[in-house]
Amino acid sequence: MHNNRVIEYIFFFAFFAFVSYLVWQIFAPFISALALSAIIVTICYPLFEKISFRMPRKNRTLGALVTTFVVLGIVIIPFVFITSSLVSETLSVYRMAESGSQGEIEVLASNLEQKIQLVIPDFKLDVTSFLQQSAIWLSTHLGAIFAGTASTIFLFFISLIGSFYFFRDGKEFTRWLILVSPLPDKDDEKIFKRLAQSIRSVATGTILIALLQGVLTAVGLSIFGFDRAILWGAVAFFGALIPSVGTSIVWVPAILYSVFQGDFLVAIGASIWGVLAVGLIDNLLGPYLMSRGNNLHPFIILIAVLGGISLFGPIGLIVGPVIVTLFRVLLEIYGSYFVNSNHIKK
């Protein structure tokens, strides 16, 4: 009788593992889209509840549909515009580098070279070599840029469909996960609570601040007549994620360029914009937004963001820090559930 029971268990778990593998193969191409849907719903769920409350008979289906269209207007359309502009500017850099045209870069390099040669007579800037190397890199990665852009846009639209169902049925799905989880309900609830807190913290804290700084950098560069403002705004976004670097990675070269060109008014205006419009975002909004989060160290957030992008693509901006937070929560549960219990037994 006992042997029969063991055989039943072995058969069941082997069959369960096989079916689980097939399910994973089915869902694997859409894991990123589903993760993004969960992120969108977690961030926008308070908005969904307010919209559903105002729907006829508090209809959750209609509320989910309206909220999804709101997300479309706020997230998808701006994303498509910014992405297309970024690809266009990347292409222009590629064409310039491929053709060997130096243009404004040659002027800046020449002026900078002359200034430095006053101190170091033998100093040389090899602009041609730099542009040739840039052309090689861009020609190698240009296909990946287009493929990544197309797949990202597709991912967003799949995520919208997932967001609709997560808005409408998310609570029931969460209850089911807690029910089937072998962990105590209080630990499951702790995990979900901390993950939601982490998503909101990263999205409305670190990422939002960096995004605002990147957008304001692009706007400022456009106002003061710099080319490829959106491309440099994207660089400023990633710079803003690096502690002690920030958007200065873009503003300092831009200001120096204006000085070497003799455009002192532009240099002064860019300096003021960089300090007031961009720099104060971090100082004023940063402490308020991050105080509501999980207080991950900025360096950990940076590594999580870069690693997340490398592993998951664009949504790794948020998924990376969320996974690190999940690991931290599991360590806390391990400490309280296993280590402490073993200590008590001793």
Secondary structure, DSSP 8 states (H G I E B T S, - for coil): -HHHHHHHHHHHHHHHHHHHHHHHHHHGGGHHHHHHHHHHHHHHHHHHHHHHHTSGGG-HHHHHHHHHHHHIIIIIHHHHHHHHHHHHHHHHHHHHHHHT--HHHHHHHHHHHHHHHTT-TT----HHHHHHHHHHHHHHHHHHHHHHHHHHHHHHHHHHHHHHHHHHHHHHHHHHHHHH-SS-HHHHHHHHHHHHHHHHHIIIIIIHHHHHHHHHHHHHHHHTT-S-HHHHHHHHHHHHTSTTTTTHHHHHHHHHHHHHHT-HHHHHHHHHHIIIIIIHHHHHHHHHHHTTS----HHHHHHHHHHHHHHHSTTHHHHHHHHHHHHHHHHHHHIIIIIHHHHHH-
